[in-house]
Amino acid sequence: MYGFINTCLKSLVIERFGEETWEKLRLMAGVQETFMTYEIYDDVITLRLVQEACKMLDVSSEVVLKLFGEYFFSFCKMSGYDTMLRTLGGNLVEFIENLDALHSYLALSYEAMNAPSFRVERMDDGRILLHYYSDRKGLYHIVPGIIEAVAKDFFDSEVTMTILNQSEEDERTGKKEHVVFHMVQNEKVAKRKAQPRQKGSDEEIQAEKENKEETMKRMKARYASLQLCPRKRSPWEIVRSIVMLGQGNLRQSFNPSYPKRLWIEEQAFCNAFPFHIVFDQDLVVKQTGVNIQKFVPGLQTAGIHLNEYFTIVHPEVIFNIQSIKKFINSQFVLKTKREMLPEINQNQATLKLRGQMMWMESLNCMIYLCSPKLRSLQELEERGLHLADIAQHDTTRDLILLNQQRLAEIELSNQLERKKEELRILSRNLEIEKQKSEKLLYAMLPTHVANQLKDGKRVEAGEFKVCTILFSDVVTFTNICAACEPIQIVNMLNAMYSRFDRLTNIHSVYKVETIGDAYMVVGGVPVPTDTHAERVANFALGMRIAAREVVSPITGQPIQIRVGLHTGPVLAGVVGEKMPRYCLFGDTVNTASRMESHGVPDHVHLSPFTYSVLKDKGIFEIAERGEIEVKGKGLMKTYFLLKNLQKSDEEIMGLVDRETFVYQEDPEDVTDDQNEVSPEDTNCGLKEEEKKEEEVENQKNRTPSPSLSLCPGKISPDHLIQFDITPAYESPTDFKHLHNALQETVGDFSVVDTDLSSGKGNSPRRFPGLLVQPSFICTCWLSAGDGRQQNHPTEKANLPLEKLITYYGLFSCGN
């Protein structure tokens, strides 16, 4: 079949069931995605598509084929054959009888088309039988779909078709499928449905009837005023008026007139119809045209039989008078036998004749009026013919010239279709490559950041008020590097990082970067989430499990990693134009790195801030490590994350159903949890009050601040704290670089005596109750409730201590 058929089937599936169904059907049938209109495809492809469609839709082949027949008729109309189909016949029977002629014409464009054949048989009892012949078995259910659609669309009627017989007819040479349908054509379908008669509508019906009668009277009066034989009307207007007055029944009332004798000479007839053959019921040739004798000289011999020189190509019937009479309404194509041609013509292409058979009852003979079957000037030349050999009145001359141009257009259309298909394939490959590039880009940068860069937009840095950062490294990595080949180190890190990268997708955390054996991950950036600490904590537990699957190239034992977590604010943005990276800035990064470097092998080290977020969730087992000296931070009370109490290792590793780990977003912000007051904090507040009173007694020259506590819930709105953050330095002499130093605090705050003018001062002394943000010195002024304030001139704004704790996490109580 040509690609036109498969394209129609594809269009049907997409239009009725959608693109996804077609794609699934195509894959099940194992066929290509698109079909070229003028390219020939194996029938197996079409049959396979039909079979898979039946399986997919769970219906019989009869339903699918009938549906295809209905849609094929609509598809042909949409493809430009609407007018051609409408002009085949004035009624359904004439339409069917001329289908073979249509196929013969289409064969000029689709040379290898193997179309079915149709024959209408009128029975004595009034029944109409439709005979269907095809080389393809099992497709006859398409016929009812096509015929019913034609009857409904073109002739406003309904047709019922019943299969009477299905056999392999003996009269056909190839034993092709022969199906006989009983066709019943019902009355025309009413275009407007009759409205049901309602109560009280008699007056309306009477008024409508009177209106119709009045209209008819006006029309009759108008016709009566017309002249019977107008003098100045053109002949065409006269004919048109006759047809209109006869309401189109001129054709039905026409009776032809025949002459008593044929007024044409035998010689003139043979010259006027140079390609014709008259033969009797025994196929004995009685008369031939002059040009057919020229190319088949054997026909000049008296008493020869037609089947000695010709074979029937279409319709494929046995060459006898009975079979020809059966298909008398079909177009016959005869082909010359090469061995019967003169030796000089045997090397040329064989001549095909196409024409009509007519039975002459009085002479008991059949006349075959025909013309050479040619598609182009090239075929005309190959057979040794010229346009002059074809009669002037024969439209074959014009058909050859017109089809020559059409064939050129078809070839051009075919080339455009091939180019279109090539472009589609290139476009699909380009899209695949684009997806690969985007996947690589999204692996380097967050999706929304990458999209902004692709659009040529500038990516602004963003502040994230709270997030959780993780650092990890390999224990004794330096020793491993010193004792191994570089490729062994690469393989080890690749095996480890591949497992870690998979975990980032499972827990939806963002991988910031890797430097050597250091692996950095953040939760809550670039997409803020309330479960940032929980995600990173589970990721850390998964890292520890995954690292045990990677062995050291030195010892062959599983490697060990240190993991550190810290929670706090960061600033994030894209750095650089060449190989841009999405980087995080802020002391939270430094503290997370300190948690990793001060950690213990095969343990997850938590800062107190991360602990304060995770402790209230109740899903993790956490052990206190105690206070340790952290470089650049001083004493810090840290913790170890041991395990998840609710999820198994398989779930954390994403090995259960291979699904992404599901997190329940917290309804409240994480930082709000830090502002809750526990009983311990309340006790702490009482102790702080006692300490405050002692401190006030010892500092007579200081301004007291009664009823002040570091617990956030105990601070009065009148007490404001003014702050400045500057980097910490290793030695006391570096205080000359500070704009401000820690002046004085009340209660449990630390005190630094600093001479700002000379830049000399003492190192900060730390006391319980104040936890300075690591790597930073906080310069604070505290105002008393009476409006007095001890401060130093500064441009910094005043903030309530509650907001300071909430947004910056500078202080911690109760620890």
N, C-alpha and C positions, 0 to 999 in steps of 0.2 A: 504494500500500500504506500501511497505517497504520504509525505509528512502532513498534508492537509487534514487527513483523517485523524492522525494522532494528536495534532494540535487541537482539533475539535473536541476530542475526548478530554484533553487536558483542560481546555476552557470550561467544559461542562463540570468537571470535578471542582475547579476553583470557584466557579460561580455559585454552585449549589452547596458545596461543603467547605470551601475555604482553602487557602494556600497550604496550611499545615497538613490537611488531609491529602492533597496532591503530593506533597513532599514525602509523606509516609507511604502512599501508594507507589510512588516512583521507586523508592528504595526497596519496597517489598518485591516489586516486579523486576528490579535490577535493570532499569532503562535510563537513558539519558534525560537531562532536565528539559531540553528544548528540542524541537523538530523543525527541519527546514521544509518549507511548503512544497518545493518542487523536487525534493530528494526522495528516493525510493527507500523504504524500510521493509524489513522482513515482516511478514504477517504474524510471526510468532510474537513480536513485540506487542501488537494490538491485542492479540488473544490473551497474552499474559496479563496485560493491564486489566482486561475484562474479568479474568478469573480472580485476580487479587482484589478487584473492586467488589466482587460477589462475596468473598471471604470477609473483607473488612466491614461491609455494610450488612452482612448476614442476610442476603436476599438471593433469589435465584437469578440465573443468567437471563431468563426471559424478562424480568423486571428491568435489569440494567440495560439490556440491548434495546428494549422498547423505549426507555427513557433517552438512550443515546439517539435513537431514530428521530424522536420528537425534537431533540436539541439540534441534531444535524441539519434538519430543515431550516431552523432559525439561524444557525451558524452560516449556512450557505447564503441566506438573504443578507445577513450582516456583512458577508465577504464580497458583496457586489453582484450576486447572481439573482437578485430579486426580480428585476424586469425580465430577465431571460426565462425564469421559471414561470412568471405570470403569463407569458405569451405562448406557452407550449400547447395549450388547448382551451377550448371554451367550456369544457366540462371535465369532470374527473377522469372519465374513460379516455378521452382524447389526450389528457395530460399524461396518463400512464402509457398510452400507445406511442407517445413521442419521446419518452424517456431514453430509449435506445438512440434516437437521433441526437439528443442532447449529449449523451455519452460519446457518440461519434465525433461531435464537434469538439468536446473537451479533450478528446484524444489528440487534437492538433497541438494542444499545449502540454498535455500529460501523455506523452507518446507511449509510455509503458503501462498505461492504465488498464487494469483488467477488471472492467465493470461488470456487474450482474446484468442479466437481460430480463425484460418483462414482456408478457403477452397476455392480452385480454381475450377471453373466450365467452361469447354470448350463447347461452344454452337455449334450447327450444322452449323450455318452461319459464323463460324470463330471468333465470339466474345469471349472474355475472361472475365468472371465475378469473382469478388472477394467477397466472403461472409465473413463478419466480425461478430463475436459473442462476446458479453461481458456482464458481470454482472453489469457494470457501465454504466449508461445512460448519453448521452450527450458528450462523449469523442471521438466519431468516427472521428472527424476532424483531430485527430492525425495521423490516418492511411495514408491519402494522403501525409502528410509531410514526414513520414518515408519511404514509398515506393518510392516516387520521389527522395529522397536523396540516397536510395540504388541503384536505377537504374542509377543515374548519376555517382555515385562514383564507383560502382563495375562493371557495365555493359555498361558504356559510352552511355547511351540512355536516352531519355526523355519519361516520362510517363504522360499521362493525365487521371485523374480519375474523373468520374461523378457518382453521387449518383442516382441509379435507384429506389431503394425501401428502406424504413425504417419501420420496423414493429417489433412486438413481435411474434416471430415464434412459432407456436403451437407445433412443434415437440420438443421444448426444455422444459424441466421439470420446470425450474425456471422462465419461461417467460422472458428471457433475451433479451437484445437489439440485433436485427439482421439487419445489413445494407448491402445492395448489391451495389457494385461499378462496373461500367463498366470501365475496364482498357484497355487503348490503348497505346501500346508501339511503339514509333516512331523509325525511323532509328537512327543509332549510331551518336552521336554528333561528329562532326569533331574536332579532336584535334588541327589541324592547319587550320586557316581560309585561303581560297584561295585569293591570291593577285590579285587585279584588273589588267587587261591587260592594259599596257601603250603603248603610241605611241613609235615606234622605238625599241620595245622589241622583234620583230620577230627573230632577229639573236640570242638573248639570249635563246629564247624558243627552237630554232632549235639546238643550242649547247647543251642545257640540254637534249634534246631528244637523240642526238647522244651519249652523255655521258652515258645515261641509257642503250642504246643498246650495247655499248662497254662493260659495266659492265656485262650485261647478257651473252654476248659471252664468257667472261673470266670465269664466273661461270659454263657455259655449258662445256667448255673445261676442267675445273677442274673435274667435275662429270664424263666426258667421260674417263678420265685417271684413274678413280678408278676401282679396280677389282670388278667384279660382286659378287663373293663369296670369300671374303678373308678367308684364312685358319686359321690365328692366331687371329681372333677377338672373343671377348667373346660374349656369347649369349645376354647379356644386351646391348652391343654395336650394335649388329645386330638389335635388337628390336628398339633401339633408332634411328638408321639410317633409318629404315623403317618409323617410325613415322615422322621423319624430312622430308624425301622425299615426304611423303604423305601430308605434310603441315598440320599435325594435324587432318586429315580427317579419321583416322583409325577407330575412334569410329562410325562415321556415316556410314561407309561401312561395319561394322561388322554385320554378320547374324548368330545368335545362331543355334546350332545343338541339337536336342532333340532325346533321345532314343525312340525306338518303344514301349518298355515296361519299367516299372520301376524296376530297378534291386536292390530292397531292400525288405526284408521281413517285414511283418506287425509288428512282435515282435521287430525286430531290429529298426524299425522306432520309435516305442513307447518308446524304451529304449534310442535311440539317442536324441530324443526330449521329455524329460520327462514332459515338461510343454507345451502341445498343446491340442487344442480342435477342432474337426470337427463337424459342425452342419449344418442342412439343412435350407431351407427358412422358415420353421415353427419353427426354433430354437430347433429342436429335436437333442439331442446329438448322434452322430454316432461313435465317436472315441475320446479317450483321452490318454494323456501320463501317464506313470506309477506313477510318483511322484505326479501329481495332483490328481490322484485317492487316493493316500496315505493320503493326507490332506483333500480331499473332497470325502469321501467314497460314497456319494450318487450318484456320477457320474457313478459308476459301474452299476447302475440300468438301464435296457434297457428302452428306450422310454421316458426318463425324458427330460424336457425342460431346456435349459440353463438359462433362466431368473428366474427359480425357485431357483437357487443356487447363482446367481450372479446379481449384479447391475452394470450399466455402470457409472463410475466416471468421465471419460473424453474420448471423448467429451460428454457433457451433452445432450444426445439425447434420444428419446424414444427407448426402447429396442425392435426393430423389424428390419427385414432384409433390408427394404427400407432405414431407417435412417442410418444403418451401411454402406450401399453402397454409400450413399451421402458423407460420411466422410471416404471413403476407404483409402485415402492417409494420414489420421491422425493416430496418435498413440493412441491405445485404452488402457484404464486402467479399469479393472474389479475388483470388490470387493466382497468377499464372504459374504453371509448372515449369521449372527451369529446363528440365530435360526435353520438353516439347517445343522449346523455342529454337530458332535458327542458331547454328553454332556461333555465329558472329555476335549474337546477343546474349549468349549464356553467361558471359563474364559481367554483364550489367546487372544492376539491381532488378529484382522481379517487379513486374507491374501489378499494382492493386487497383481494382475497380470498385467504386462505391455507388450504389444507386437503389432503385425501387423496383420490386417485382409486381407485375400486374397480370392477372389471369384473364385471358380472352375466351369466354365461354363458347362463343360461336365458332371460333377457329380451333378450340381445344388446344390452345398454345399459351405460353407464358412469354411476356416481353420484359426484358431487363433494361431499363433506361438508366444509364450510369455515366460516370466521369472518372478520370484518373484520380486516385486518392493520393494527394500530395500535400506536404506541409510547408515546403519552402522552395525557393528557386534552386537550391542545391539539389534537392531530390528530383526536381524537374530535369536538371542537367544530367544527373546520374543515370536516369532512365532513357536518355536520348530524346527527350521530348522538348517541344517548344510551345510557347503560348499560342502560336498560330495553329497548333494541332487541336486546340480546344475550341469548341464552337463559340461564336461571338455572344450568343445568348446565355452561355453557361457561366454561372457565377463563380465557378472554380477558378477562373482567371483572376477575378478580384480577390477571391479568398487566399490564393497563393501570395499575392502581393501584400495584402493586409496582414496575413499571418507571418510573413517575413519580418515585418516591422514588430509584430507582437512577440515573436521569438526573441528578437533583440531586446525588447523590453523585459521579457521574462528572464533572460540571461543577466541583464543589468539588475533586476530585482533579486535574482538569486545571489549575485555577488554582494549586493547590499545586505542581504540577509546573512550571508556568511560573515561579512565584516561586522555586522551587528552582534552576531554570536561571539566572534573573536573579542570584540570590545566588552561584551558582557563577561566573558571569561577573564579578560584582563582586569576589568573593574572588580570582579570578585577576588582575584588574586591580590589586587592592590588593597582591597579592604582587609584581606587577611594580613598582609604585611603591615597595614596601618594599625591593626589591632595588636600585632606583635610589638610595634614601636610604642604604642600607647601603654601596653602592658609593661614594657621596660621603663617608660617614663613614670608610670604610676608606682613602679617599684622603687624609684628614686625620690619621688616627691608625692605628697598627698594629692588625692584626686582633684580637689577643688583648686589647689595651688597650681597643679599641672595644667588644668583647663584655662586658668587665667593667663599663664605664661604662653600657652598656645594661641590665645586670642590677642596676644601682644599687650596685655594689661600689666600694670605694675602691681606687685603683690605687697600689700602693706603688712608690717609686722603687727602681731596681735598679742595681747596680754591675756594669759590664762590664770585666773585667780587661784585655782587649785588643780593639781594633777599629781600623779605618782610616777617617779622615774626609777628605772632599774639599771644597774650596772652589773656586769659579770666578767670574770676572767678565769683563766685556767691556772690551777695551782702548779707551781714549778715549771711554768711555760718557758722561762729563760733556760733552764737546764735541758728541757726537751729540745729546744732549738739548737743548743750547742752540741748535742749528741746525735742529731738526725740530719738526713739529707733534706734540702729545701722542699723537694716534691712530697716527702712524707709529711712535712708540716702542712703543706697545702691540702693534701688529702685528708688529714685529720681535721683541720679547721672546716673544710668543705662539708665533711660528714656531720660535724657538730652543728654548723650554721644552717645546713639544710633542714635539720630537725627543728632547730629554733624557729626558722622562718615559717615552717608549717604551723607551729604553735601560735605564731602571731595572728594567723588567719583564724584559728580556732577560737582564740580569746579576744579578737578584735582590738589588738593593741598595735601601736605604730612603732616600727623599727626605725630608729633615728640613724644609727650608723654602726659600723664595726671598725675598730682600729687594732690591728694585730689580733690578740686574743680577747680584746674587750668588746663586749656586746651591749649596746645601749637601747633601751626600750622605754616608751612612755605611754601611760594610759590617761585618757582625758584630753589628749592633744593629737591631732588638730580638731577632733570632734569632741566637744565637752560631754561628759557623762558622769552621773552620780556614782557609778560603780567602778571608777577608775582604779581605786586601790584594790578592790576585789579581783578585778581582771588581771592586774599586774601580779598580785599575790599568787593566783592560780597559775599564771604563766611561769612564775619563778619555780613553783613546785614541779611544773612540767619540765622546765629546763633541767632541774636536778635529776629527774628520771631519765630524760633523753641523753644527758651527758654520760650516764652509766652504760649506754649502748655503744659509746665510742671508746676505743682502746688507745692507750699510749703506745707510740711506735718504739719506745725504749723498753718498757716493762711488759707490754702486752696486757696490762691490767686496765680496767676502766679508768678514764681520767676523772679528776675531781675539779669542781668549779666553786668559786666564791661568788655569792650573790648579795647585793645590797640594795635596799629600797628606801626611798625618802619621799615625803609628800610636802608640797608647797607650791608657791606661785612661780611662773616662768614667763619669759617673753620669747615668742617664737616668730621666725621669719626666714625668708630666703636670702642666702648670702652668696654673692658672686654671680657673674654672668656666664662665664665658661665653667661648665660642670657645676651648675648651681646646686646647693644643698639646703635642705630645710633644717635649720639649727635651732637649738634651745639655749637661752641665756638666763642667768640668774643664779643666786646662791643655792637654789634647790639642786641644781646640777652638781655643784661642788660637794654638797652634803651627801647626795646619793653616791657619788664616787668615793667619798670617805667611808660610807657604810660598807662598800664593797672591799676597799683596801684594808679596813680594820675587821673584816669578817673572818669566819672560820671555814676551812674546806668542807664542802658538801653541806653547807648550811645557808639558810636565807636570813640575812641580817636586816633587822628593821630599825628605823629611827623611831624616836618617841612619837613623832608626828604621824607616821604611818600606823604605828601601834594604836594611837588614839582613834584612828578612823576604823581600823579592823576589829578592835576589841568588842565594840557594841554589836557587831553583826552576828556574833555567836556561831559562826560557821568554821572558824579556824582554831586550831590548837596552837597557842603561842606561849613560849617560855621566856621568862625574864633572864637576861644575861647579867644585868647589873650595870654599874657605872664604869665607864672606861674613858681613858684619856684619848681624845680624838685630835689629831693634828690640826691646828688652826681653829679648833672648836672648844677645847677644854674638856671638862668632864661631861659626859652624856650617858644617860640611862638608856640602854638599848635592849633589843629583844630578838629572839629567834622564832621564825615561822616554821612550825613542825609539819603540819598536815591540814588538809581540809576534812572536817568532820562529817560532811554531808555527801561529798562526791568521792568516788573511787579513783584510783590512779588511771584506770582505763578511760573514764569519763573526762578526766583532766587532760589526758593525751589525745582526746578526740577519737578514740578507737571504738566507741559505741555507736553503731549505725553511721559512723563517719559524718556526724552532724556538728555544726558549730555549737560551741558551748553557749547555753542560754543564760542570760543574766536578767534579774528582776531589778529594774531601775528603782533607786530609792526615791520616795516622794519628797524628801527634804534634802537640802544641800548638805554635803559632807561637813562643811565648815560649821554649820549650825549645830552639829552634834558636839563640837568642841565647846560650845557655849552652854551646854547643859551642866547644871550644878549637881554633883553627887554628894552623898552624905560625907564622904571623905573630904570633899572640897569644903563643905560647911565647917567641919572640924578644923580644917586647915585655916579657914577664915577666922575662927576663934583664936587659934594659936597666933595667927598673924596679928590679931588685935592686941594680944598680950605683948608680943614682941614690939609692936609699934609704940605702946605706952612706955616700955623700957627705953626704947630708942629716943623718945621725946624727952625723957628725964635726963638722959646723958647728953643731949644736944640742946643746951639751954639757949644758944644763940640761933638755933634753927627755927624756922617757922613750922609749927606743928600742923598736922593735917589729920584731925580726929576722924574716927570711924571710916578709915580708908583701908580697903582690902584689895588684894590682887585678884580675887575671884570676880569674874566678869559680871555676875548677877548682882554684886554688892556695890558696884560703882555708881555714884550719883552723876546725873548728866552735867552737874556743875563742875565736876572735876574733869578737866581737859588735859590731854597730854600732847606736847609738841615734840616732834621727833625729827631726827636726821640720820640717814644711814650712810656710813663711809667705810671703806675697806679696812680690815684689821691688819696690823703690821707685826712683824716678828719681834722687834725690840722696842723698848720704851722711847728710844730716841727718834723713832719714826713718827711720833705724834706731831712733829712739826709740820707734817703734811696734812693734818686734819683741819677742816674748818671749824669743827666743834668737837668737844670731847664730853665724855659723860661727866656732868657737873655734880649732880646730887640727886638722890632719890630718898623717898621716905618709906619706912617699913622695911621690906625685904629687898629693896633695890640695892645694887652695888654702888659704891662711891668712888669717884676718881677726883683727886685734887689736881687741877691743871692750871698752869699759868698760861693763858692763851697768848699773851703778848710775847712770851719767850719761847713758847712751844715746848716747855719742859713739863713733865708730869709723870705720874706713876702708872703702872700697868693696872688694868681693871681688876678689881677684886670681886669675886662672884659669891653670891649668897643664895641660900635656898629661897625659892619663890620667883626668881628671875632667871629665865633661860634665854640668853641673847642669841639671836639668829646666827648660826655658825658663819664664820669668816667675816662677820660684820660687827662694828661697834655702833651701838644705838645711843645717840645723844638725846636725853629726855629732860623735859621740864614739866613739873607737875604743879598745877594751880590748886590752891586751897579753896574751900567753900566760901571763905569770906571775901573772895575777889582778889586777895593779894596773890602775887605770882613771882616765884623766883625763876628768872630766866636770863638768857643772854640775847642780845639783838640778833635776830635771824629773819630770813624771808620765808621760812617754812610755815605752812598753815597749821592751825590747831585742829586736831581730830579727837573725837571721843575715844577713850581707851577701848571701849567695846568694839568699835570699828577697827581699831588698830589690831586687836586680837583676831577679829573675824577675817579680815582680808589679808593680813600679813603674817599672822601666826608668830608674832615676835615673842610672846610670853606664854608660859605654861604654868598652871596652878595645880597643886595637889600631887605633884610628882617629887 
